[in-house]
Amino acid sequence: MSKSLSPFTKAQLLPQEEMLEVYKKKGDLFIGIPKETYFQEKRVCLTPDAVSALVSNGHRVMIESGAGEGANFKDKSYSEAGAEVTKDTSKVFSCPILLKVEPPSIDEIKLINPQTLLISALQLKTQSKNYFQALAAKRITALAFEFIKDEDGAYPAVRSLSEIAGTASILIAAELLSNINGGNGLMFGNISGVPPTEVVIIGAGTVGEFAARSAIGLGANVKIFDNSITKLRCVQSNLGRTLYTSTLQPKNLLKALKRCDVAIGAVRGNNRSPIVVTEAMVNSMKSGSVVIDVSIDMGGCFETSEVTNHDKPTFDYNGVTHYCVPNIPARYSRSASVSLSNIFTPYLLKIAEDGGIENAIRFDRGLKNGLYFYHGILTNKSVADWFDLDCSDLNLLIF
């Protein structure tokens, strides 16, 4: 009988047992938290309570002395929670996992060890090509927390900070209207017999929704403008009341701006916020009224907006006070730090539970969305397009 020409042996043709993937054992993390050096950045990624939760799960946390001071968290609180506190900056940057609010500077990247996992914001609009080349040279794996999605497909970090920015915009406006700050002396409150403060909110996203929530809570009369009917409908249902809502029709918007005491700009764009309020519209506003341009970090939606900072936050344009600080949540550093910490802690515990970042991003598509560098290879297409860099598909790098 002629020999079989089958490419398989007899043993290979027999039914085989199913090969299941073996989970890696739980890993122990060693997290470094350096002090933020960026201008007026006072937030910190983890609160002492979050450090305590991580340490009790068997992980190590090293924090640079004074990292939490801007948010009123003392070194003593961190050491009592189980963190190692050090004054040596390079020691913190040598940790295998780095946690930062702002992206590291080029000088800070030089301190980072090769193959480190970096978790921070990316802030694409403020970056340069050199930043990505420096990360690639160190073969760093980097996660941008503003790109991380949750189970609902929303961006939890962006939403949390937008909630703070929206609420803060009304609190800031209330301060600016008072006599102490040279305002009109108007009070944000529905006092019997006194007409309520008129507030115009442009943009019905998270910032707009929380600004409206705060303004209504203080008794103001609120008008919301947005071109998305769905967003306007969502705001009404989330706030549980009917409000004055309108699409961005110049005639209606101009009429509302002429009457309002406070105008809040919260419009996002793909690359730059669209300019919705022209210079002529601002000129028609009442003297002493207040403009708060929350979208200034993307260029601003008022034509008259110019970037300011926390030291000198306002300027006067034709009798209208403009507040255009791009980093509003840093003004409430403790609340913002707690909010960020609540997002980071479960993800860090998950990365450990899954046995490392590789496994975590295989099982969590939302976390995978936040990854823009994998062992020095750029994996985010929008970053690649923005800076004209080469990009690889992450699915081809992770098996």
Contacts in CASP RR format, 6 or more apart in sequence:
PFRMAT RR
TARGET T0000
AUTHOR 0000-0000-0000
METHOD contacts of the structure
MODEL  1
MSKSLSPFTKAQLLPQEEMLEVYKKKGDLFIGIPKETYFQEKRVCLTPDA
VSALVSNGHRVMIESGAGEGANFKDKSYSEAGAEVTKDTSKVFSCPILLK
VEPPSIDEIKLINPQTLLISALQLKTQSKNYFQALAAKRITALAFEFIKD
EDGAYPAVRSLSEIAGTASILIAAELLSNINGGNGLMFGNISGVPPTEVV
IIGAGTVGEFAARSAIGLGANVKIFDNSITKLRCVQSNLGRTLYTSTLQP
KNLLKALKRCDVAIGAVRGNNRSPIVVTEAMVNSMKSGSVVIDVSIDMGG
CFETSEVTNHDKPTFDYNGVTHYCVPNIPARYSRSASVSLSNIFTPYLLK
IAEDGGIENAIRFDRGLKNGLYFYHGILTNKSVADWFDLDCSDLNLLIF
6 13 0 8 1.000
23 354 0 8 1.000
23 355 0 8 1.000
23 359 0 8 1.000
24 354 0 8 1.000
24 355 0 8 1.000
24 356 0 8 1.000
24 359 0 8 1.000
25 355 0 8 1.000
26 352 0 8 1.000
26 353 0 8 1.000
26 355 0 8 1.000
27 352 0 8 1.000
27 355 0 8 1.000
27 356 0 8 1.000
28 58 0 8 1.000
28 59 0 8 1.000
28 60 0 8 1.000
28 352 0 8 1.000
29 54 0 8 1.000
29 59 0 8 1.000
29 60 0 8 1.000
29 96 0 8 1.000
29 97 0 8 1.000
29 348 0 8 1.000
29 351 0 8 1.000
29 352 0 8 1.000
30 59 0 8 1.000
30 60 0 8 1.000
30 62 0 8 1.000
30 95 0 8 1.000
30 96 0 8 1.000
30 97 0 8 1.000
31 46 0 8 1.000
31 54 0 8 1.000
31 59 0 8 1.000
31 60 0 8 1.000
31 61 0 8 1.000
31 62 0 8 1.000
31 95 0 8 1.000
31 97 0 8 1.000
31 98 0 8 1.000
31 99 0 8 1.000
31 348 0 8 1.000
32 61 0 8 1.000
32 62 0 8 1.000
32 63 0 8 1.000
32 92 0 8 1.000
32 93 0 8 1.000
32 95 0 8 1.000
32 97 0 8 1.000
32 98 0 8 1.000
32 99 0 8 1.000
33 44 0 8 1.000
33 45 0 8 1.000
33 46 0 8 1.000
33 61 0 8 1.000
33 62 0 8 1.000
33 63 0 8 1.000
33 64 0 8 1.000
33 67 0 8 1.000
33 92 0 8 1.000
33 98 0 8 1.000
33 99 0 8 1.000
33 100 0 8 1.000
34 64 0 8 1.000
34 67 0 8 1.000
34 89 0 8 1.000
34 92 0 8 1.000
34 93 0 8 1.000
34 98 0 8 1.000
34 100 0 8 1.000
34 104 0 8 1.000
34 108 0 8 1.000
35 64 0 8 1.000
35 65 0 8 1.000
35 66 0 8 1.000
35 67 0 8 1.000
35 68 0 8 1.000
35 89 0 8 1.000
36 42 0 8 1.000
36 43 0 8 1.000
36 44 0 8 1.000
36 67 0 8 1.000
36 100 0 8 1.000
36 101 0 8 1.000
36 102 0 8 1.000
37 105 0 8 1.000
37 108 0 8 1.000
38 101 0 8 1.000
38 102 0 8 1.000
38 105 0 8 1.000
39 309 0 8 1.000
40 309 0 8 1.000
40 310 0 8 1.000
40 311 0 8 1.000
40 327 0 8 1.000
40 330 0 8 1.000
41 101 0 8 1.000
41 102 0 8 1.000
41 327 0 8 1.000
41 330 0 8 1.000
42 70 0 8 1.000
42 71 0 8 1.000
42 330 0 8 1.000
42 333 0 8 1.000
43 70 0 8 1.000
43 71 0 8 1.000
43 101 0 8 1.000
43 329 0 8 1.000
43 330 0 8 1.000
43 333 0 8 1.000
43 336 0 8 1.000
43 337 0 8 1.000
43 340 0 8 1.000
44 67 0 8 1.000
44 68 0 8 1.000
44 70 0 8 1.000
44 71 0 8 1.000
44 73 0 8 1.000
44 101 0 8 1.000
44 333 0 8 1.000
44 337 0 8 1.000
44 341 0 8 1.000
45 99 0 8 1.000
45 100 0 8 1.000
45 101 0 8 1.000
45 119 0 8 1.000
45 337 0 8 1.000
45 340 0 8 1.000
45 341 0 8 1.000
45 344 0 8 1.000
46 54 0 8 1.000
46 61 0 8 1.000
46 63 0 8 1.000
46 99 0 8 1.000
46 341 0 8 1.000
46 344 0 8 1.000
46 345 0 8 1.000
47 71 0 8 1.000
47 73 0 8 1.000
47 337 0 8 1.000
47 338 0 8 1.000
47 341 0 8 1.000
48 73 0 8 1.000
48 77 0 8 1.000
48 78 0 8 1.000
48 80 0 8 1.000
48 81 0 8 1.000
48 83 0 8 1.000
49 81 0 8 1.000
49 341 0 8 1.000
50 341 0 8 1.000
50 342 0 8 1.000
50 344 0 8 1.000
50 345 0 8 1.000
51 61 0 8 1.000
51 63 0 8 1.000
51 78 0 8 1.000
51 81 0 8 1.000
51 82 0 8 1.000
51 83 0 8 1.000
52 81 0 8 1.000
52 82 0 8 1.000
53 345 0 8 1.000
53 349 0 8 1.000
54 61 0 8 1.000
54 345 0 8 1.000
54 348 0 8 1.000
54 349 0 8 1.000
55 61 0 8 1.000
55 81 0 8 1.000
55 82 0 8 1.000
55 83 0 8 1.000
57 349 0 8 1.000
57 352 0 8 1.000
59 348 0 8 1.000
59 352 0 8 1.000
60 84 0 8 1.000
61 78 0 8 1.000
61 82 0 8 1.000
61 83 0 8 1.000
61 84 0 8 1.000
62 83 0 8 1.000
62 84 0 8 1.000
62 85 0 8 1.000
62 86 0 8 1.000
62 91 0 8 1.000
62 92 0 8 1.000
62 95 0 8 1.000
63 75 0 8 1.000
63 78 0 8 1.000
63 83 0 8 1.000
63 84 0 8 1.000
63 85 0 8 1.000
63 86 0 8 1.000
63 92 0 8 1.000
64 85 0 8 1.000
64 86 0 8 1.000
64 87 0 8 1.000
64 89 0 8 1.000
64 92 0 8 1.000
65 75 0 8 1.000
65 85 0 8 1.000
65 86 0 8 1.000
65 87 0 8 1.000
66 75 0 8 1.000
67 78 0 8 1.000
68 74 0 8 1.000
68 75 0 8 1.000
68 78 0 8 1.000
68 337 0 8 1.000
69 75 0 8 1.000
70 333 0 8 1.000
71 333 0 8 1.000
71 334 0 8 1.000
71 336 0 8 1.000
71 337 0 8 1.000
72 333 0 8 1.000
72 334 0 8 1.000
73 334 0 8 1.000
73 337 0 8 1.000
75 85 0 8 1.000
78 85 0 8 1.000
79 85 0 8 1.000
86 92 0 8 1.000
89 111 0 8 1.000
90 111 0 8 1.000
93 108 0 8 1.000
93 111 0 8 1.000
93 112 0 8 1.000
93 113 0 8 1.000
94 111 0 8 1.000
94 112 0 8 1.000
94 113 0 8 1.000
95 116 0 8 1.000
96 113 0 8 1.000
96 115 0 8 1.000
96 116 0 8 1.000
96 117 0 8 1.000
97 116 0 8 1.000
97 117 0 8 1.000
97 119 0 8 1.000
97 348 0 8 1.000
98 104 0 8 1.000
98 112 0 8 1.000
98 116 0 8 1.000
98 117 0 8 1.000
98 118 0 8 1.000
98 119 0 8 1.000
98 120 0 8 1.000
99 119 0 8 1.000
99 120 0 8 1.000
99 344 0 8 1.000
99 348 0 8 1.000
100 118 0 8 1.000
100 119 0 8 1.000
100 120 0 8 1.000
100 121 0 8 1.000
101 120 0 8 1.000
101 121 0 8 1.000
101 340 0 8 1.000
102 120 0 8 1.000
102 121 0 8 1.000
102 123 0 8 1.000
103 120 0 8 1.000
103 121 0 8 1.000
103 122 0 8 1.000
103 123 0 8 1.000
103 127 0 8 1.000
103 131 0 8 1.000
104 112 0 8 1.000
104 118 0 8 1.000
104 120 0 8 1.000
106 130 0 8 1.000
106 131 0 8 1.000
106 134 0 8 1.000
109 131 0 8 1.000
109 134 0 8 1.000
109 135 0 8 1.000
109 138 0 8 1.000
109 140 0 8 1.000
110 134 0 8 1.000
112 118 0 8 1.000
112 138 0 8 1.000
112 140 0 8 1.000
113 138 0 8 1.000
114 138 0 8 1.000
114 139 0 8 1.000
114 140 0 8 1.000
115 138 0 8 1.000
115 139 0 8 1.000
115 140 0 8 1.000
115 141 0 8 1.000
115 375 0 8 1.000
116 138 0 8 1.000
116 140 0 8 1.000
116 141 0 8 1.000
117 140 0 8 1.000
117 141 0 8 1.000
117 142 0 8 1.000
117 143 0 8 1.000
117 357 0 8 1.000
118 135 0 8 1.000
118 140 0 8 1.000
118 141 0 8 1.000
118 142 0 8 1.000
118 143 0 8 1.000
118 373 0 8 1.000
119 142 0 8 1.000
119 143 0 8 1.000
119 145 0 8 1.000
119 344 0 8 1.000
120 142 0 8 1.000
120 143 0 8 1.000
120 144 0 8 1.000
120 145 0 8 1.000
121 144 0 8 1.000
121 145 0 8 1.000
121 146 0 8 1.000
122 142 0 8 1.000
122 144 0 8 1.000
122 146 0 8 1.000
122 147 0 8 1.000
122 372 0 8 1.000
122 383 0 8 1.000
123 146 0 8 1.000
124 382 0 8 1.000
124 383 0 8 1.000
124 386 0 8 1.000
125 297 0 8 1.000
125 298 0 8 1.000
127 387 0 8 1.000
129 387 0 8 1.000
129 388 0 8 1.000
129 389 0 8 1.000
132 373 0 8 1.000
132 378 0 8 1.000
132 383 0 8 1.000
132 387 0 8 1.000
132 389 0 8 1.000
135 142 0 8 1.000
135 373 0 8 1.000
135 376 0 8 1.000
136 373 0 8 1.000
136 376 0 8 1.000
136 377 0 8 1.000
136 378 0 8 1.000
138 376 0 8 1.000
139 375 0 8 1.000
139 376 0 8 1.000
140 373 0 8 1.000
140 375 0 8 1.000
140 376 0 8 1.000
141 357 0 8 1.000
141 371 0 8 1.000
141 373 0 8 1.000
141 374 0 8 1.000
141 375 0 8 1.000
141 376 0 8 1.000
142 371 0 8 1.000
142 372 0 8 1.000
142 373 0 8 1.000
143 357 0 8 1.000
143 367 0 8 1.000
143 370 0 8 1.000
143 371 0 8 1.000
143 372 0 8 1.000
144 370 0 8 1.000
144 372 0 8 1.000
144 380 0 8 1.000
145 157 0 8 1.000
145 340 0 8 1.000
145 343 0 8 1.000
145 344 0 8 1.000
145 370 0 8 1.000
146 155 0 8 1.000
146 157 0 8 1.000
146 158 0 8 1.000
147 155 0 8 1.000
147 369 0 8 1.000
147 370 0 8 1.000
147 372 0 8 1.000
147 380 0 8 1.000
148 155 0 8 1.000
148 156 0 8 1.000
148 157 0 8 1.000
148 343 0 8 1.000
148 347 0 8 1.000
148 366 0 8 1.000
148 367 0 8 1.000
148 369 0 8 1.000
148 370 0 8 1.000
149 155 0 8 1.000
149 156 0 8 1.000
149 365 0 8 1.000
149 366 0 8 1.000
149 369 0 8 1.000
149 370 0 8 1.000
150 156 0 8 1.000
150 366 0 8 1.000
153 366 0 8 1.000
156 343 0 8 1.000
157 340 0 8 1.000
157 343 0 8 1.000
158 206 0 8 1.000
159 206 0 8 1.000
160 339 0 8 1.000
160 340 0 8 1.000
160 342 0 8 1.000
160 343 0 8 1.000
161 329 0 8 1.000
161 336 0 8 1.000
161 339 0 8 1.000
161 340 0 8 1.000
162 205 0 8 1.000
162 206 0 8 1.000
162 207 0 8 1.000
162 210 0 8 1.000
163 206 0 8 1.000
163 210 0 8 1.000
163 339 0 8 1.000
164 328 0 8 1.000
164 329 0 8 1.000
164 332 0 8 1.000
164 335 0 8 1.000
164 336 0 8 1.000
164 339 0 8 1.000
165 207 0 8 1.000
165 210 0 8 1.000
165 294 0 8 1.000
165 328 0 8 1.000
165 329 0 8 1.000
166 206 0 8 1.000
166 207 0 8 1.000
166 208 0 8 1.000
166 210 0 8 1.000
166 211 0 8 1.000
166 214 0 8 1.000
166 264 0 8 1.000
166 266 0 8 1.000
166 294 0 8 1.000
166 328 0 8 1.000
167 210 0 8 1.000
167 211 0 8 1.000
167 213 0 8 1.000
167 214 0 8 1.000
168 328 0 8 1.000
168 329 0 8 1.000
168 331 0 8 1.000
168 332 0 8 1.000
169 207 0 8 1.000
169 211 0 8 1.000
169 214 0 8 1.000
169 264 0 8 1.000
169 266 0 8 1.000
169 292 0 8 1.000
169 294 0 8 1.000
169 328 0 8 1.000
170 188 0 8 1.000
170 199 0 8 1.000
170 211 0 8 1.000
170 214 0 8 1.000
170 215 0 8 1.000
170 218 0 8 1.000
170 220 0 8 1.000
170 262 0 8 1.000
170 264 0 8 1.000
171 214 0 8 1.000
172 292 0 8 1.000
172 313 0 8 1.000
172 323 0 8 1.000
172 328 0 8 1.000
172 331 0 8 1.000
173 188 0 8 1.000
173 199 0 8 1.000
173 262 0 8 1.000
173 264 0 8 1.000
173 290 0 8 1.000
173 292 0 8 1.000
173 323 0 8 1.000
174 187 0 8 1.000
174 188 0 8 1.000
174 218 0 8 1.000
175 181 0 8 1.000
176 182 0 8 1.000
176 183 0 8 1.000
176 290 0 8 1.000
176 314 0 8 1.000
176 321 0 8 1.000
176 323 0 8 1.000
177 183 0 8 1.000
177 184 0 8 1.000
177 185 0 8 1.000
177 186 0 8 1.000
177 187 0 8 1.000
177 188 0 8 1.000
177 197 0 8 1.000
177 261 0 8 1.000
177 262 0 8 1.000
177 290 0 8 1.000
178 185 0 8 1.000
178 186 0 8 1.000
178 187 0 8 1.000
179 185 0 8 1.000
183 288 0 8 1.000
183 290 0 8 1.000
183 321 0 8 1.000
184 261 0 8 1.000
184 288 0 8 1.000
184 289 0 8 1.000
186 197 0 8 1.000
186 261 0 8 1.000
187 194 0 8 1.000
187 197 0 8 1.000
188 197 0 8 1.000
188 215 0 8 1.000
188 218 0 8 1.000
188 219 0 8 1.000
188 220 0 8 1.000
189 196 0 8 1.000
189 197 0 8 1.000
189 218 0 8 1.000
189 219 0 8 1.000
189 220 0 8 1.000
190 196 0 8 1.000
190 218 0 8 1.000
190 219 0 8 1.000
190 220 0 8 1.000
196 219 0 8 1.000
196 220 0 8 1.000
196 221 0 8 1.000
197 215 0 8 1.000
197 218 0 8 1.000
197 219 0 8 1.000
197 220 0 8 1.000
197 221 0 8 1.000
197 261 0 8 1.000
197 262 0 8 1.000
198 220 0 8 1.000
198 221 0 8 1.000
198 223 0 8 1.000
198 256 0 8 1.000
198 259 0 8 1.000
198 260 0 8 1.000
198 261 0 8 1.000
198 262 0 8 1.000
199 211 0 8 1.000
199 212 0 8 1.000
199 215 0 8 1.000
199 220 0 8 1.000
199 221 0 8 1.000
199 222 0 8 1.000
199 223 0 8 1.000
199 260 0 8 1.000
199 261 0 8 1.000
199 262 0 8 1.000
199 263 0 8 1.000
199 264 0 8 1.000
200 223 0 8 1.000
200 225 0 8 1.000
200 253 0 8 1.000
200 256 0 8 1.000
200 257 0 8 1.000
200 260 0 8 1.000
200 262 0 8 1.000
200 263 0 8 1.000
200 264 0 8 1.000
201 208 0 8 1.000
201 211 0 8 1.000
201 212 0 8 1.000
201 215 0 8 1.000
201 222 0 8 1.000
201 223 0 8 1.000
201 224 0 8 1.000
201 225 0 8 1.000
201 264 0 8 1.000
201 265 0 8 1.000
201 266 0 8 1.000
202 225 0 8 1.000
202 226 0 8 1.000
202 248 0 8 1.000
202 253 0 8 1.000
202 263 0 8 1.000
202 264 0 8 1.000
202 265 0 8 1.000
202 266 0 8 1.000
202 267 0 8 1.000
202 276 0 8 1.000
202 277 0 8 1.000
202 301 0 8 1.000
203 224 0 8 1.000
203 225 0 8 1.000
203 226 0 8 1.000
203 231 0 8 1.000
203 265 0 8 1.000
203 266 0 8 1.000
203 267 0 8 1.000
204 224 0 8 1.000
204 225 0 8 1.000
204 226 0 8 1.000
204 228 0 8 1.000
204 231 0 8 1.000
204 232 0 8 1.000
204 234 0 8 1.000
204 235 0 8 1.000
204 245 0 8 1.000
205 226 0 8 1.000
205 231 0 8 1.000
205 235 0 8 1.000
205 266 0 8 1.000
205 268 0 8 1.000
207 264 0 8 1.000
207 266 0 8 1.000
207 294 0 8 1.000
207 295 0 8 1.000
208 224 0 8 1.000
208 235 0 8 1.000
208 264 0 8 1.000
208 266 0 8 1.000
209 234 0 8 1.000
209 235 0 8 1.000
209 238 0 8 1.000
209 239 0 8 1.000
211 264 0 8 1.000
211 266 0 8 1.000
211 294 0 8 1.000
212 222 0 8 1.000
212 224 0 8 1.000
212 235 0 8 1.000
212 239 0 8 1.000
212 243 0 8 1.000
213 239 0 8 1.000
215 222 0 8 1.000
215 262 0 8 1.000
216 222 0 8 1.000
216 239 0 8 1.000
216 241 0 8 1.000
216 243 0 8 1.000
220 262 0 8 1.000
222 243 0 8 1.000
222 244 0 8 1.000
223 243 0 8 1.000
223 244 0 8 1.000
223 245 0 8 1.000
223 246 0 8 1.000
223 256 0 8 1.000
223 260 0 8 1.000
224 232 0 8 1.000
224 235 0 8 1.000
224 243 0 8 1.000
224 244 0 8 1.000
224 245 0 8 1.000
224 246 0 8 1.000
225 245 0 8 1.000
225 246 0 8 1.000
225 247 0 8 1.000
225 248 0 8 1.000
225 252 0 8 1.000
225 253 0 8 1.000
225 256 0 8 1.000
225 276 0 8 1.000
226 232 0 8 1.000
226 245 0 8 1.000
226 247 0 8 1.000
226 248 0 8 1.000
226 267 0 8 1.000
227 247 0 8 1.000
227 248 0 8 1.000
229 247 0 8 1.000
232 245 0 8 1.000
232 247 0 8 1.000
235 243 0 8 1.000
235 245 0 8 1.000
236 242 0 8 1.000
236 243 0 8 1.000
236 245 0 8 1.000
246 252 0 8 1.000
246 253 0 8 1.000
246 256 0 8 1.000
248 276 0 8 1.000
250 281 0 8 1.000
253 276 0 8 1.000
253 277 0 8 1.000
253 281 0 8 1.000
254 281 0 8 1.000
254 284 0 8 1.000
257 263 0 8 1.000
257 277 0 8 1.000
257 281 0 8 1.000
257 282 0 8 1.000
257 284 0 8 1.000
257 285 0 8 1.000
258 284 0 8 1.000
258 285 0 8 1.000
258 286 0 8 1.000
259 286 0 8 1.000
260 285 0 8 1.000
260 286 0 8 1.000
260 289 0 8 1.000
261 286 0 8 1.000
261 289 0 8 1.000
261 290 0 8 1.000
262 289 0 8 1.000
262 290 0 8 1.000
262 291 0 8 1.000
262 292 0 8 1.000
263 277 0 8 1.000
263 285 0 8 1.000
263 289 0 8 1.000
263 290 0 8 1.000
263 291 0 8 1.000
263 292 0 8 1.000
263 302 0 8 1.000
264 291 0 8 1.000
264 292 0 8 1.000
264 294 0 8 1.000
265 276 0 8 1.000
265 277 0 8 1.000
265 291 0 8 1.000
265 292 0 8 1.000
265 293 0 8 1.000
265 294 0 8 1.000
265 295 0 8 1.000
265 300 0 8 1.000
265 301 0 8 1.000
265 302 0 8 1.000
266 294 0 8 1.000
266 295 0 8 1.000
266 301 0 8 1.000
267 273 0 8 1.000
267 274 0 8 1.000
267 276 0 8 1.000
267 295 0 8 1.000
267 300 0 8 1.000
267 301 0 8 1.000
268 295 0 8 1.000
268 298 0 8 1.000
269 298 0 8 1.000
271 298 0 8 1.000
272 298 0 8 1.000
272 299 0 8 1.000
272 300 0 8 1.000
273 295 0 8 1.000
273 298 0 8 1.000
273 299 0 8 1.000
273 300 0 8 1.000
273 301 0 8 1.000
274 301 0 8 1.000
275 300 0 8 1.000
275 301 0 8 1.000
275 302 0 8 1.000
275 303 0 8 1.000
276 301 0 8 1.000
276 302 0 8 1.000
277 301 0 8 1.000
277 302 0 8 1.000
277 303 0 8 1.000
277 304 0 8 1.000
278 303 0 8 1.000
279 303 0 8 1.000
279 304 0 8 1.000
282 291 0 8 1.000
282 302 0 8 1.000
282 303 0 8 1.000
282 304 0 8 1.000
282 317 0 8 1.000
282 318 0 8 1.000
282 320 0 8 1.000
283 318 0 8 1.000
285 291 0 8 1.000
285 320 0 8 1.000
286 320 0 8 1.000
287 319 0 8 1.000
287 320 0 8 1.000
288 319 0 8 1.000
288 320 0 8 1.000
288 321 0 8 1.000
289 320 0 8 1.000
289 321 0 8 1.000
290 320 0 8 1.000
290 321 0 8 1.000
290 323 0 8 1.000
291 302 0 8 1.000
291 304 0 8 1.000
291 305 0 8 1.000
291 320 0 8 1.000
291 321 0 8 1.000
291 322 0 8 1.000
291 323 0 8 1.000
292 323 0 8 1.000
292 324 0 8 1.000
293 300 0 8 1.000
293 301 0 8 1.000
293 302 0 8 1.000
293 305 0 8 1.000
293 322 0 8 1.000
293 323 0 8 1.000
293 324 0 8 1.000
294 328 0 8 1.000
295 301 0 8 1.000
296 305 0 8 1.000
296 307 0 8 1.000
296 324 0 8 1.000
296 325 0 8 1.000
296 326 0 8 1.000
297 326 0 8 1.000
297 327 0 8 1.000
299 305 0 8 1.000
300 324 0 8 1.000
302 322 0 8 1.000
304 317 0 8 1.000
304 318 0 8 1.000
304 320 0 8 1.000
304 322 0 8 1.000
305 322 0 8 1.000
305 324 0 8 1.000
306 315 0 8 1.000
306 322 0 8 1.000
306 324 0 8 1.000
307 324 0 8 1.000
307 325 0 8 1.000
307 326 0 8 1.000
308 314 0 8 1.000
308 315 0 8 1.000
308 322 0 8 1.000
308 323 0 8 1.000
308 324 0 8 1.000
308 325 0 8 1.000
309 325 0 8 1.000
310 325 0 8 1.000
310 327 0 8 1.000
310 330 0 8 1.000
310 331 0 8 1.000
313 323 0 8 1.000
313 324 0 8 1.000
313 325 0 8 1.000
314 321 0 8 1.000
314 322 0 8 1.000
314 323 0 8 1.000
315 321 0 8 1.000
315 322 0 8 1.000
315 324 0 8 1.000
316 322 0 8 1.000
325 331 0 8 1.000
329 335 0 8 1.000
329 336 0 8 1.000
329 339 0 8 1.000
330 336 0 8 1.000
347 367 0 8 1.000
350 360 0 8 1.000
350 364 0 8 1.000
350 367 0 8 1.000
351 357 0 8 1.000
351 360 0 8 1.000
351 367 0 8 1.000
354 360 0 8 1.000
354 363 0 8 1.000
354 364 0 8 1.000
358 398 0 8 1.000
360 367 0 8 1.000
361 367 0 8 1.000
361 368 0 8 1.000
361 371 0 8 1.000
361 394 0 8 1.000
361 398 0 8 1.000
362 368 0 8 1.000
362 398 0 8 1.000
368 394 0 8 1.000
370 380 0 8 1.000
371 379 0 8 1.000
371 380 0 8 1.000
371 394 0 8 1.000
372 378 0 8 1.000
372 379 0 8 1.000
372 380 0 8 1.000
372 383 0 8 1.000
373 379 0 8 1.000
373 380 0 8 1.000
374 392 0 8 1.000
374 394 0 8 1.000
374 397 0 8 1.000
374 398 0 8 1.000
375 397 0 8 1.000
377 392 0 8 1.000
377 397 0 8 1.000
378 384 0 8 1.000
378 389 0 8 1.000
378 390 0 8 1.000
378 391 0 8 1.000
378 392 0 8 1.000
379 391 0 8 1.000
379 392 0 8 1.000
379 393 0 8 1.000
379 394 0 8 1.000
379 397 0 8 1.000
380 391 0 8 1.000
381 391 0 8 1.000
383 389 0 8 1.000
383 391 0 8 1.000
384 390 0 8 1.000
384 391 0 8 1.000
END
